[in-house]
Amino acid sequence: MLAWTKEFVGLDIGTRIAARVEGKSSLARLGLGVHVTAPTIHAGFTGQIQLEMVNHGGVPIRLKSGMRICQLIFETTLGTPERGYQGQFSGQTAASKSKGPLKKKRKAA
């Protein structure tokens, strides 16, 4: 399931701050995985964070709007990047379709 954080995040590149999205342990013990595949929020990122969630448990989990299901762990990077995150999800405020890693079909010889 895809979901969005309520908060808009802006990690200024000059501060050398990056973040990781981590789920709350109380929900993880029920089986909820939050932001499973790519938890790093790079320095220079701005936008809302899209959460890639899955219920690994045996019972349904009811989530409500505004419920605290994850947290950001802030980290200082070792150096100052020459440029901030400029990937396909920069500035996102709505669902974005991934552009990769789709493989192109080979032409028949």
N, C-alpha and C positions, 0 to 999 in steps of 0.2 A: 504494500500500500504506500502511496506517496502522500506526504503531508508537508506543510510549511510551518516554519516558526512564525510566531506573531511578530517578533522583533525584527527590525531592519538592522543589519550589522554593517559597520564600516570600520575596517582595520587599516588605518593610515599607514602607508608604506614607510614613512619616515620614523615611525615608532618602533620598528622591528618586532611587532607583535603579530603572532599567528595564533590560531586556536584549534582545538579538537572538540568535536561534538561527542558527548558521552551520554548514554542512557542512565536513568535513575535505577539504582539497585533494587528498590522495592518492586518496580515493574519488571525488571530483568528476571527476578526470581519467579515471576508468573509466566515468563517466556517471551516477553516483548524485547525484540532487538530494534534499536533505533539507529539510524544512519549507519547501516551495516557495512557498506562497501568502501566508502571514501570519507572518513571522519575529519580530514584536515581542511581547515579554512585558512588559506594562504594570506600572508601579508599583502595588503593592497586590495583585498576582496571587499566589495560592497554589494549589498542585496539581502534578500531573505534566504534563509538556509532551507533547502529542500531536504526532507527526511525520507529515507528509504527504509520503511519499517516492515517487520514481519513478526507474526506471533508463532513462536516455536512451541508454545504450551499446548496442553490438551483441552483447554477451555477458552471460550471467547473472552476477550478483554474489552470492556467498554471505555472508550476514551471520550472525554468531553472537551469542548472548546475552552481554552484557557488553562487546561490542566498542565501541570509541570511534569513533562515526560523526559526532558533531557536537560543537559547543562553544558556550558562552554568552559573548557579548561584553557586558559590563556598561557602562551609560552613565548619567551623571548628568542628570536632567531639569532644565530651567531654573527651574521653580517647584515649589512643593509643591502637589500636587493637593488639592482640597477633600475628595475621596473616592477611594479606590482602585478598581481594576478590579472591577466587580460584574456582569460579563457572564455569559452562559449557561454558560461553561466554568470559572468560578471554583470552586476546590476540587475539580476533577475528579481522579478516581483510576481511572476506567475510561472506555471509549469513550462518547462523548456524541454523539448525533445533532444536527446543526445544525438550528436553527429558522428559518433564513433563508438566502438570500433567496427563499423560495418565494412564487410569485405566486398570488393567489387568482383563481379563475375568475370571469369576469363572468357575471352572469345574463343570459339572453336577453331581449330586449325584446318 
